[in-house]
Amino acid sequence: MVRHGATVVSAEDRFAGATDVALSDEGREQTRRLAQRLRREKIAAVYASPLGRTVETAQILAAPHKLEVQMRDGFREISHGHWERMTRSEVDEKFPEEAAEWEKDPYTFAPEGGESGLAVTARALPALIDLVRQHPGESILVVSHKATIRLLLSSLLGFDPRRYRDNLDQKPAALNIVDFKDATHARLTLFNDTSHCAAAGEEVPPVPERRLSRWWSERTTRGE
């Protein structure tokens, strides 16, 4: 599973789940580096969320393998409803009660017009399991989004899904490898790997900043 590359709003810390934003030049370069990394792998099929940023990422990854990208709506990103295109500070100011509930439990709570983590899992997990059943013994690529991938991994590995924003990160163009024994047994063998994007001489990925929940950010700021 691969998260799409950086987008034109990645640096702005905006809610853009259902909003169809484009990859940035940085995101395309990240994806090209990942495509180079995976070029010799035997990939049977490439699937993607239908949003533009995931489709373009998937097309770059599929090109060395001469594969067509197949879209699956189940892998699209979580919708933030009337928060879409707003920054976190704007949401805090305009919808403080919703923001507090979401920070407390993003799995069952959803802002007005948006989706809960549970709703995303309910559409994404069956889509993934269906592909596992279609491709026994084969390697496939699934290009999706930050929240969707974290929710899928939480479900597959038995993590508390209410903590998916606190405990799991997902950088742009990150590579995750999940090995399926069958449709109901999975193990994570690589997580959030962006070594293909590392600058020369950079051996350890930088500590995440602003990519996780407020719980994590505030604890990090206080040095806890």
C-alpha positions in Angstrom: 0.0 0.0 0.0 1.3 3.4 -1.0 0.2 6.9 0.1 0.1 9.4 -2.8 2.9 11.9 -3.1 2.9 15.4 -1.6 0.2 17.7 -2.9 -0.2 21.5 -3.6 -1.8 21.9 -0.1 0.4 19.4 1.9 2.4 22.2 3.5 -0.7 24.2 4.4 -2.1 21.6 6.9 -5.5 21.8 5.4 -8.3 19.2 5.5 -8.5 18.0 1.9 -9.8 14.4 2.1 -12.7 14.6 -0.4 -11.2 17.6 -2.1 -9.5 16.7 -5.4 -6.1 18.5 -5.1 -3.2 17.8 -7.5 0.2 16.4 -6.8 2.9 19.0 -6.4 6.2 18.8 -8.3 7.7 17.5 -5.0 5.1 14.8 -4.9 5.8 13.7 -8.5 9.5 13.5 -7.7 8.8 11.4 -4.6 6.7 9.1 -6.6 9.3 8.8 -9.4 11.8 7.7 -6.8 9.5 5.1 -5.5 8.8 3.9 -9.0 12.5 3.5 -9.5 12.7 1.5 -6.3 9.9 -0.9 -7.4 10.8 -1.2 -11.0 12.2 -4.7 -10.7 9.4 -6.0 -8.5 6.9 -8.4 -10.1 3.6 -6.4 -9.8 0.5 -8.1 -11.1 -1.9 -5.1 -10.9 -2.1 -1.5 -9.7 -5.2 -0.1 -8.0 -6.0 3.4 -6.8 -8.5 5.7 -5.2 -10.2 7.7 -7.9 -9.0 11.0 -6.7 -6.5 12.8 -9.0 -3.6 12.7 -6.6 -3.8 9.0 -6.2 -4.4 8.2 -9.8 -1.4 10.2 -10.9 0.8 8.6 -8.3 -0.5 5.2 -9.4 0.2 5.9 -13.1 3.8 6.9 -12.3 4.3 3.6 -10.3 2.5 1.5 -13.0 4.4 2.8 -16.0 7.6 0.7 -15.5 5.4 -2.4 -15.4 3.2 -1.4 -18.4 0.1 -1.8 -16.3 -3.2 0.2 -16.4 -4.4 1.7 -13.2 -7.7 0.3 -12.0 -9.7 2.6 -9.8 -11.6 1.5 -6.6 -13.9 3.9 -4.9 -13.4 2.2 -1.6 -9.9 3.4 -1.3 -10.7 7.2 -1.5 -9.8 9.4 1.4 -12.0 10.2 4.4 -14.4 13.1 3.8 -14.2 15.9 6.4 -17.5 17.4 5.4 -17.8 21.1 6.0 -14.2 21.2 7.2 -12.9 20.6 3.7 -10.2 23.1 2.6 -10.0 24.7 6.0 -6.9 24.7 8.1 -6.9 23.1 11.6 -6.8 26.5 13.3 -9.8 27.6 11.2 -11.7 24.5 12.2 -10.8 25.1 15.9 -12.1 28.6 15.7 -15.3 28.0 13.8 -16.3 24.5 15.0 -14.6 24.1 18.5 -17.1 21.5 19.7 -16.8 19.3 16.7 -13.0 19.6 16.7 -12.9 18.5 20.4 -15.1 15.5 19.7 -13.0 14.5 16.7 -9.8 14.7 18.7 -11.4 12.5 21.4 -12.6 9.8 19.0 -12.1 10.2 15.3 -13.2 6.6 14.7 -16.9 7.1 15.5 -17.3 10.9 15.2 -17.6 12.7 12.0 -18.0 16.5 11.3 -21.2 17.6 9.6 -21.4 16.1 6.1 -18.2 14.1 6.6 -17.3 10.5 7.4 -16.1 8.7 10.6 -13.2 6.4 10.6 -15.6 3.6 11.0 -17.4 4.5 7.8 -14.1 4.6 5.9 -13.1 1.2 7.2 -16.5 -0.2 6.2 -15.9 0.6 2.6 -12.1 0.3 2.3 -11.6 -3.0 4.1 -14.0 -5.1 1.9 -12.4 -3.5 -1.2 -9.0 -4.6 0.0 -10.0 -8.1 1.0 -11.7 -8.5 -2.4 -8.4 -7.8 -4.1 -6.5 -10.2 -1.9 -9.0 -12.9 -3.0 -8.6 -12.0 -6.6 -4.7 -12.1 -6.5 -3.6 -15.2 -4.5 0.1 -15.5 -4.4 0.6 -12.2 -6.4 2.0 -8.8 -5.5 -0.2 -5.8 -6.2 0.0 -2.1 -5.5 -2.8 -0.2 -3.8 -2.4 3.6 -3.9 -4.6 5.3 -1.3 -4.5 8.1 1.3 -3.2 8.9 4.8 -6.3 8.2 6.9 -7.5 5.3 4.8 -4.2 3.4 5.0 -3.9 3.9 8.7 -7.5 2.7 9.3 -6.9 -0.3 7.1 -3.8 -1.2 9.0 -5.5 -0.7 12.3 -8.2 -3.2 11.3 -5.9 -5.8 9.7 -3.5 -5.8 12.7 -6.0 -5.5 15.5 -4.9 -2.0 16.7 -7.4 0.2 18.6 -8.9 2.2 15.7 -9.7 5.1 18.0 -6.0 5.7 18.2 -5.1 5.6 14.6 -4.3 9.3 14.4 -2.2 9.1 17.7 -0.2 6.0 16.9 0.3 5.7 13.2 1.9 8.1 10.7 2.0 8.0 7.0 4.3 10.3 5.0 3.7 11.3 1.4 4.8 8.5 -1.0 5.3 6.1 1.9 5.6 2.4 1.1 3.8 -0.2 3.3 4.0 -3.9 2.7 1.3 -6.2 4.0 1.8 -10.0 3.6 -1.5 -12.0 3.4 -1.5 -15.7 4.3 -5.1 -15.6 3.2 -8.0 -13.1 3.2 -8.3 -13.1 7.0 -4.6 -13.4 8.1 -2.2 -10.5 7.5 1.1 -9.3 8.8 2.8 -5.9 8.3 6.4 -6.3 7.0 7.2 -2.7 6.1 5.6 0.5 7.4 5.7 4.2 6.3 9.0 3.7 4.5 10.3 6.7 2.6 13.9 5.8 2.2 13.6 6.3 -1.5 13.0 10.0 -0.8 15.8 10.4 1.7 18.4 13.1 1.0 22.0 12.0 0.5 23.5 10.9 3.8 20.1 10.9 5.6 19.8 7.4 7.2 17.0 8.0 9.8 13.7 9.6 8.8 13.0 12.9 10.6 10.6 13.0 13.5 7.0 13.6 12.4 5.8 17.2 12.8 2.1 18.2 12.6 1.2 14.9 10.9 -0.4 13.3 13.9 -3.1 14.2 16.3 -3.1 17.2 18.6 -2.5 14.8 21.5 0.9 13.9 20.0 1.8 17.4 18.9 1.1 18.9 22.3 3.1 16.2 24.1 6.0 16.6 21.7 6.0 20.4 22.2 6.1 20.0 25.9 9.0 17.6 25.6 7.1 14.6 27.0 
